[in-house]
């Protein structure tokens, strides 16, 4: 349960995912999130509903928070860099889910890292490939696209492959 103990144990908080899975964690671990920090401070809650975050995504974020806390305590920067590489070594859709969730939770360091990982994945991709990756439908006519290509051919250079994994 999410309550303080009189034996000096750390207060526990419960995170409840959008698919109703509950995660019981030490308060200090989840306070890496500015959103949760504000909720706990202002609303005095012990159960934090996160309706827009799936449990699969929350598991990954919790894994990161635990490893970050563990490796920060030991100051092992090399192990943490290796962990980060593995952390973002997932399919792009999962990385995007994590990035959106981390943005919502306001975990700035992890957000910057995830955004950089997404940017690295789409680097040197063509406009068409980016549109496919992010499922963006163009609202330009074929004539307008042809004109853009004539006027700014450099913008349409790059890898046509729309895979990022």
PyMOL commands that set and color helices and strands:
alter all, ss='L'
color gray80, all
select helices_A, chain A and resi 27-30+34-43+55-74+77-87+92-105+108-122+127-133+142-151+153-156
alter helices_A, ss='H'
color red, helices_A
select strands_A, chain A and resi 12-17+22-26+47-50
alter strands_A, ss='S'
color yellow, strands_A
deselect
rebuild
show_as cartoon
